Amino acid sequence: MRTKFLATLFFIVFTCISFSQNTTAKVGDMFTIGETESGQYESIDLPKPNVIIKKGGIANYDNLAGNKVEVVSIKENKEGRTIATIKMANKRFFNSHKFLKVDIAKALETKELLPI
């Protein structure tokens, strides 16, 4: 009886550990921007097209998917959500913006950001 209990307990603990997601990110972590089904990113705070054009950029949201980004800073807002500032690994977003803000937990959950 004791061995069955210990085996069951071990199985439950192992299952919980293996299926738990790592939703925490640290400064310097690298991610890839994933594709969305709807074509709109909910957790990434993207600038409006007129702001991108005013800064001399190209307002094409389709080119975001597949780009590598790095977490520059992490802060917690008033609602308790973890907001990260990200930058592109090799260039600027839309050729005009150096940084974007993202709700890191929501982005990992919806697979808008994929860990490398």
Secondary structure, 3 states (H helix, E strand, C coil): CHHHHHHHHHHHHHHHHHHCCCCCCCCCCEEEECCCCCCCCCCEECCCHHHHHHCCCCCCHHHHCCCEEEEEEEEECCCCCEEEEEEECCCCECCCECEEEEEHHHHHHCCCEEEC
